[in-house]
């Protein structure tokens, strides 16, 4: 029996090169003891980076799992940040330590909007699946799901009066009453998608941005407040039925939605941009509005206060009176001029900010001293921050920071490792960067042309780039300067390969030629130092465009892939034709030759990888490798293992001897363009259309192929489970409101754990009954049966206590869905156990939550089951008494705390809680006054 081949696992090590992903927004955050407006949070693929804008450094990384971040929302207290993901999950991270303890799963697809209420106790999320879910953060559970929109949710705002307003790409804005969980008003005043909206004037005005150049304003009047203020006390207590009887015209019947609020269009503000609103943001007090389209211009508007509007209108009236006086000097009677207040008098254009590239997201923040800070996430992987004074008549925006160093502006199309495995080269459409592999810091950044291929010159002191214009650019790393530009090809220079003797290179281009170059050292004029240059030695003319070239390690053969879907092999010394490898249906985009010059592997746009022998040109195996084009292929040094990268976002490892797929490296969220393997084979770096560079490291963990395939099947099953429909709750009508939970692998596993615990409870109960029967039959006390090992591991607890422990370990947000998939035979046992728990006063709140949910969903079966009648009757009395006891205890404790507070306040004359914030603000004001006084004196 031969020895099995051992493969070692490659694991993700780091993500770098990305400053901010385009899919998620940018948000200002406050870290502990940090300055306001200094830190910004941006998504970086599946992670969240907190950048210090002043220093240009990453200060905190919030680690994700595998799905891309799609939305960020800091909590009102600034301690937490809610992060929405591509798979519909929402996780809440602490900004103090970067850990996540709360996660919600309810949406089927990407989260598009997250919003906290004013207290930070509830969270509303909207998704591409058109649903809105309201979550209880304190209880860590979903409250309800709201259905009604027909397209992607673009904005959701929780208002103070327990109302919710949502907008969608279906062109509607819907108002929801969260007390009754129904939509009471739908605004249909938009002709196209509503992309964003903000609340102004203490929630009395709504501003919406659509697909045109108008920002529409809507006045909101809360009718319940008006009635409460305007009607006498007698009428306040009347019911709606009584009001309807007193209403002869039946207006309330005609417009039932008008009972809560009325919404009328107040006008519109014209933007300078003609395209749609991409994003819109307001500061905390809603005094400043920032919006932008698909261009690089940010438009800022200010909302005037009542006093400012009155001053403005009085000035207008004076001007109108003067004008009227001049025009009516001859007239006997002068009519009093009337000046109408318009929307343009309330919301005025403040200034425009021109960014360095197209804007993707914006966030703004009002700071002390009438300073407005604006953070922009641009479409070219850049973050810019600006500062301006709102008190200036002609405001000028000062750029305070620009985060560009840690990434490329465009996609990285070529990568290379240095010979000592320590440096990584990455080149894009405008720059080439050299990174330190261990610290992931940029060592050099140099401007270049659009790079397609690259390499380190032996000695690692120079690098060579092949460009889209057909030039070879030679850079020196020590000085970061361009040494020489060589006109190599008339078309794009697609491939570059170092000769095995390290004395020259071979290049292939779109001009149908393969050229051989030798390294030479020449003296520059006026200097004694020598510099590197390339001398053209030979040219191989071909009939088609060259896509890739590779020299065999024994320097015997040259492989060239052509646009006619073939790979031609030539002798290196004479350039005579040797073999033609044909079989691919589309052009071969990448190829590589093994270290012993016996195998050649080719990857094509037809999604296949073929392995050929270089002796006779026979195809050993053709494998379907990726779901899209195979973009890159490279052998691991000194092995017959090779990696492929595809447009399907995956990197795969293969065995060229056994023709087996070893492992898949998943992490990139867009097409993978290229990868590079270190000379030692311990590291891989890959680049993608998601702007990220990923480092993978070879571990000591062996891969067992059967287990790997099993894990892939499980992952596929999990994905399919996430796509299933939401389980139907018996007795629930399929209307606007629905349960918030979603069936996931975690909920199924939790239900299985509960079932296993109940099975163990049944077994132990059966053992106890058998023991009692045996004792009775023997007429003496027999030794008790051995308890289950699981119960012993938990500290010899009873089976009933073990079931409660298992339920307590189920995540709060997944409890209802886990109980929902529980079969009914287990429910009867669980109800009996709940009765015992409530009697003993064990976790009454949790037990009541389980009990009420089970009664709700299994009401029909429970009420028709005669065996459960006595249990339900006991539960009725026990639950009421125990819950009343807890309420009394909490009320007593609350009263005692209030009494202690009054006692301390009367003794020490210290105001607790209520006055603490006011005093802090007064201190800050006094300090600012002192600072201003010092500045004026200076």
Beta strands, then each sheet from edge to edge (+ up, - down):
strand 1: 7-16
strand 2: 27-29
strand 3: 39-44
strand 4: 47-52
strand 5: 57-62
strand 6: 69-74
strand 7: 80-85
strand 8: 89-94
strand 9: 100-105
strand 10: 111-116
strand 11: 122-127
strand 12: 132-136
strand 13: 141-146
strand 14: 153-158
strand 15: 163-168
strand 16: 173-177
strand 17: 182-187
strand 18: 196-200
strand 19: 205-209
strand 20: 214-222
strand 21: 261-270
strand 22: 279-282
strand 23: 288-292
strand 24: 297-303
strand 25: 347-354
strand 26: 359-367
strand 27: 371-378
strand 28: 382-389
strand 29: 398-403
strand 30: 414-417
strand 31: 423-427
strand 32: 431-436
strand 33: 442-447
strand 34: 451-456
strand 35: 462-467
strand 36: 471-476
strand 37: 481-487
strand 38: 493-498
strand 39: 504-509
strand 40: 513-523
strand 41: 530-541
strand 42: 546-551
strand 43: 557-562
strand 44: 567-571
strand 45: 577-581
strand 46: 588-593
strand 47: 599-604
strand 48: 608-613
strand 49: 619-624
strand 50: 630-635
strand 51: 641-646
strand 52: 650-655
strand 53: 660-666
strand 54: 672-677
strand 55: 683-688
strand 56: 693-703
strand 57: 737-738
sheet 1: 1+ 56- 55+ 54-
sheet 2: 2+ 3- 4+ 5-
sheet 3: 6+ 7- 8+ 9-
sheet 4: 10+ 11- 12+ 13- 57+
sheet 5: 14+ 15- 16+ 17-
sheet 6: 18+ 19- 20+ 21-
sheet 7: 22+ 23- 24+ 25-
sheet 8: 26+ 27- 28+ 29-
sheet 9: 30+ 31- 32+ 33-
sheet 10: 34+ 35- 36+ 37-
sheet 11: 38+ 39- 40+ 41-
sheet 12: 42+ 43- 44+ 45-
sheet 13: 46+ 47- 48+ 49-
sheet 14: 50+ 51- 52+ 53-
end
